[in-house]
Amino acid sequence: MKLLFVCSRNRLRSPTAEAVFAEYEGLEVDSAGLDREAEIPLSSDAIQWADIIFVMEKSHRSKLSKNFQSWLKHKRVVCLDIPDEYEYMEPALIELMKARVLPLLGTF
C-alpha cells in the first residue's frame, strides 16, 4: 500500500509521518508540502502514485482539491486533523499519527 502524507511546508508533520510509517512492512511512504516553500513540493506524480493521501488539516484538503482536482479522481483523501504545533519526530505527534492512521489501514 502506498501512503502519501501532505502538510504545508513538508518540514515537520509529513516528514515525521513518512519516517514513522516507512518502518512498517508492506507500506511504501512518501511526503510532500502544499506551499511553494515546501522542502518537497507536492506533484501530480506523487498523487497518482499514492493509494491513500493523508492531509494534516482541513485547509490542506481544500488546497489539494483546488490545485490538483483532475488528479484526485478515485483517490482516497483522509484528513488527520493534526495541527501545526509539533516538532519533527515529537513523541506526542508520533502517537497521534499512529492512533489516527493505523486503524484506517486494516491489517496493521
Secondary structure, DSSP 8 states (H G I E B T S, - for coil): -EEEEEESSSSSHHHHHHHHHTTSTT-EEEEEESSTT-SSB--HHHHHH-SEEEESSHHHHHHHHHHHGGG-TT-EEEE----S---TT-HHHHHHHHHHHHHHHS--
